[in-house]
């Protein structure tokens, strides 16, 4: 953390790294709160786009084109047709993987609801079999069984 920093003023050398870490933690906290607010607002709700390859692929291809062009311009080079062709292929593969993963998640969510209903029925039936008040106290068990059962065996000679 202090690499590259002078220790000329050793009394307050901790102040700058502490401030940097505090700002990073504050930014992370703000991002977490913003993500939580977006999730509660159902912005990230399930829609049909993520499961449809034909709806997702053009969106990813446009995003790949824009990002690839911006990256090439920032590097000072020009984008070529081969580069754009690679971006289209990458967008197709990413759309395929994302749509398959979204379908898997949808099936897991549906199965989770079904499993939840199964467990509710199972525990409702078990609750009728098990008595409401179970006594597991060892002292109570000893009184119920009788103390004559807990006689010490004779010593070995």
Secondary structure, 3 states (H helix, E strand, C coil): CCCCCCCCCHHHCHHHHHHHHHHHHHHHHHHHHHHHHHHHCCCCCCCCHHHCHHHHHHHHHHHHHHHHHHHHHHHCCCCCHHHHHHHHHHHHHHHHHHHHHHHHHHHHHHHHHHHHHHHHHHHHHHHHHCCCCCCCCHHHHHHHHCHHHHCCCCCCC
